[in-house]
Amino acid sequence: MTLQNNHSAQTSPSFATPVLVGAGIALLVILFFVLGADTPSAYGDYWMIRPLIVTPLAGATGGAFYAFMMYQSTRGFNKALAILLSVLVYLVGLWLGIVLGLDGTMWD
């Protein structure tokens, strides 16, 4: 009879998961603003391309920061502080991504 250790090793999710979630949330937020707006006359039909690229990139960066902070929390950083800092950085980054995406296209 052999003794088996059934200790499940706690594995962190891959780096891509928080990045994709962050980009997806940012895409949904910018779609709310872009699809509810009329087409600005000076920019034509393709004015939405910039906000739909810049804002999800900012959200993905916030998700990457979250993944980095979760990695740091496994190395001894306070987990509650890591989550709080990650949410704050994500919200500020999302706000800046929306402003940078819409500046010059929807906001003139």
C-alpha positions as CSV (number, residue, x, y, z in Angstrom):
1,M,0.0,0.0,0.0
2,T,1.4,3.4,-1.0
3,L,0.7,6.7,0.6
4,Q,-0.4,9.4,-1.8
5,N,-0.3,13.1,-1.1
6,N,-3.3,14.7,-2.5
7,H,-2.2,18.2,-1.8
8,S,-3.4,20.3,-4.6
9,A,-0.8,22.9,-5.6
10,Q,-2.2,26.3,-5.7
11,T,-1.5,27.6,-9.2
12,S,-2.1,31.1,-10.2
13,P,-4.1,31.7,-13.4
14,S,-2.1,32.5,-16.5
15,F,-0.9,36.0,-17.2
16,A,-3.3,36.2,-20.2
17,T,-6.5,35.7,-18.2
18,P,-6.5,39.0,-16.3
19,V,-5.2,40.8,-19.4
20,L,-8.1,39.6,-21.5
21,V,-10.6,40.3,-18.8
22,G,-9.3,43.8,-18.4
23,A,-9.5,44.4,-22.1
24,G,-13.0,42.9,-22.4
25,I,-14.3,45.2,-19.6
26,A,-12.7,48.2,-21.2
27,L,-14.2,47.3,-24.6
28,L,-17.7,47.0,-23.2
29,V,-17.3,50.4,-21.5
30,I,-16.1,52.2,-24.6
31,L,-18.8,50.4,-26.7
32,F,-21.4,52.0,-24.4
33,F,-20.1,55.5,-25.3
34,V,-19.3,54.9,-29.0
35,L,-22.5,53.1,-30.0
36,G,-24.7,55.7,-28.3
37,A,-23.1,58.6,-30.2
38,D,-23.9,60.1,-33.6
39,T,-21.3,60.1,-36.3
40,P,-19.2,63.3,-36.1
41,S,-19.5,65.1,-39.4
42,A,-15.8,66.0,-39.8
43,Y,-14.5,62.4,-39.2
44,G,-16.7,60.2,-41.3
45,D,-17.7,56.7,-40.4
46,Y,-14.3,55.5,-39.2
47,W,-13.9,57.8,-36.2
48,M,-14.7,54.9,-33.8
49,I,-11.5,53.0,-34.6
50,R,-9.2,55.0,-32.3
51,P,-11.4,54.6,-29.2
52,L,-12.0,50.9,-29.9
53,I,-8.2,50.3,-30.0
54,V,-6.9,52.7,-27.3
55,T,-9.3,51.9,-24.5
56,P,-9.0,48.1,-24.6
57,L,-5.2,48.5,-24.6
58,A,-5.5,50.6,-21.5
59,G,-7.7,47.9,-19.9
60,A,-5.3,45.2,-20.9
61,T,-2.5,47.1,-19.2
62,G,-4.6,47.4,-16.1
63,G,-5.2,43.6,-16.2
64,A,-1.4,43.1,-16.6
65,F,-0.8,45.2,-13.5
66,Y,-3.3,43.1,-11.6
67,A,-1.5,39.9,-12.7
68,F,1.8,41.4,-11.6
69,M,0.3,42.4,-8.2
70,M,-1.1,38.9,-7.7
71,Y,2.3,37.5,-8.4
72,Q,3.8,39.8,-5.8
73,S,1.1,38.8,-3.3
74,T,2.3,35.2,-3.6
75,R,5.8,36.4,-2.8
76,G,4.8,38.1,0.5
77,F,3.1,41.4,-0.5
78,N,-0.2,42.1,1.4
79,K,-2.9,40.6,-0.8
80,A,-5.6,43.0,0.3
81,L,-3.4,46.0,-0.5
82,A,-2.4,44.4,-3.8
83,I,-6.1,44.0,-4.8
84,L,-6.9,47.6,-3.7
85,L,-4.0,49.0,-5.6
86,S,-4.8,46.9,-8.7
87,V,-8.4,48.2,-8.8
88,L,-7.3,51.8,-8.3
89,V,-4.7,51.5,-11.1
90,Y,-7.2,49.8,-13.4
91,L,-9.9,52.5,-12.9
92,V,-7.4,55.3,-13.5
93,G,-6.0,53.6,-16.5
94,L,-9.5,52.9,-17.9
95,W,-10.4,56.6,-17.4
96,L,-7.2,57.7,-19.1
97,G,-7.8,55.2,-22.0
98,I,-11.3,56.6,-22.5
99,V,-10.1,60.2,-22.5
100,L,-7.2,59.4,-24.9
101,G,-9.5,57.3,-27.2
102,L,-12.2,59.9,-27.5
103,D,-10.1,63.0,-27.6
104,G,-10.0,64.4,-31.1
105,T,-12.6,62.0,-32.4
106,M,-15.9,62.3,-30.4
107,W,-14.6,65.3,-28.3
108,D,-13.3,68.1,-30.4
